[in-house]
Amino acid sequence: MSIQSLLGKFSSVSNTTNRLRVVVQPNSIHFSDWDDSGIPKQVTCDSGQWQNVLVDTLKQAEISDITIDVVLNSGLYQNYQIDKPNVPQEELSLTLPFLLKDLISEKVTDIIADATPLPTSNKLQVYVVGKSLVLGLVSKLNEIKIHLGQVLVEDDIWPRVTKDVERFVLFQRSKGAGYKLSAFVDNRCIFQRTMRGVTFPLTGVATSGLQLDGVALELQRSIDYLSSQLRGSTLHHLKICCDDENDQELASELDQRLSVKVSPLSSAKSDSGTLLVDAMATECFSAINLYPAHLKPKVERFTLNNVALTLVALVVVFSASYGYFAWKNSQLNESLAVIKSQEQEFNQQLASLNQRLAKHRPSPEKVHAVERLKEEIQSKQDSLAAVAKYDGQLQAGYSGVMQSLAQIGRNDISLSSIKMDNENLDIKGLAKDPQAIPNWVNQFKSEINLVGRSFEKLKIARNEQNILTFELRTQEKETE
């Protein structure tokens, strides 16, 4: 991308914003909506004084420092069809006036031309306007600090009024002008002619029927001619947009007389200027611009003053940056010196603490001796715990048995010997009679420490005093 195109992109930013659209009709000027300003939607004017009226209206509305796009009516420009030249697109606007020198009466240096390719043939549709008209408008607008953005033609805007069809024929009349017929294919005007001999109005009068027959005949001939000239394209729609006419009634009358479908261009009951300015408000793209870039005043950006100011600004920025970074560097150096001093102090403290730590470290012999003593203490503690647990279990078991025997004491039983361990319980004693022994043993079931104990042998005898003795054994001893 060249530096010129890059600068052009930046300079075009202001031209694409704050745009006011203006549509110039034969006896009126229409304005798009503009930021709650006092500019009217429409003002009337004579066809030759529209520039002065436009400037006066903008001045009265106190509007300045904006860009406007102007749409010219067909009475302010001419159109031609020529063969497409082998010229680059960026050079076409400069070459077109010389290609038209045999078709126009003006000097090639006194006109501005722009063109768009026809979708139905290898030709260009060329639009021509007088250079004095455009440059005169630019001069008047500059006096009130308003910039001219684009100069457009209404033939390039009409297809954008309707969205339902892309190929149609338009029968149109603006206030203060005559009737004309235009044909559009793929949003491009491919044909235009003025309908001469047609008197306004076509509806609402007694003589309109006869005149409509003549108009319908001319329209049908033009449609048949266009259909024969188009390559594989036919025109099946005729749109009506005639100011001060009843478009619906006119469309109904022509629909009965023509072989194509006829309908109003828009359902809104608006005049031509309003329809065009509304279409411009929603879509500002246009293929034709009769105020090309080479006619716009050149802005010298690389002047001596601009370069000097830029250099001064750069010196100030670099000086401020250098001062800031120098100050920041001095601050960082001071912080670094403090950190290094702290590091040295901490290293000295670390060396002192390491020396003190070396003095407090025990010898390996003492460490091993302590470990051996710990192991010995742990072993003795484990032994004591085991003995305490075993002794506690025995004490709990023996005391419980003795308490239970005491609980079931009887007057007819007397114990003389008790031998017991974890598994066996051997008892010797005296009994008043033999029946008392099993009765006493049955009482074991009522004591928690005696329940479940059984005896394998019972021995009953009498001693020397003839007293009944007994002996209960849990397990019978083996015979020696």
Protein Blocks (a to p, Z undefined) as FASTA:
>chain_A
ZZklmmmmmmmmmmmgoiacddddfkbccdddeehiabdfbdcddfklmmmmmmmmmmmn
opghiacdddddfklpccdddddddddfklmmmmmmmmmmmmpmbdfklcccdddddfkb
ccdddddddfklmmmmmmmmmmnopacfbdcdfklmmmmmpmkbcbdcdddddehiacdd
dddeehiafbdcddehiacdfehiaklmmmmmmmmmmmmmmmmmmmmmpghiacfbdcdd
dehiafklmmmmmmmmpcbdcddfbfbdcdfklmmmmmmmmomcdfbdcbdfklpccddf
kbfklmmmmmmmmmmmmmmmmmmmmmmmmmmmmmmmmmmmmmmmmmmmmmmmmmmmmmmp
ccfklmmmmmmmmmmmmmmmmmmmmmmmmmmmmmmmmmmmmmmmmmmgcfkbccfbdcdd
fkbccdddddfbfklmmmmmmmmmmpmklgoiacfbdcddddfkopacddddfbdcddZZ
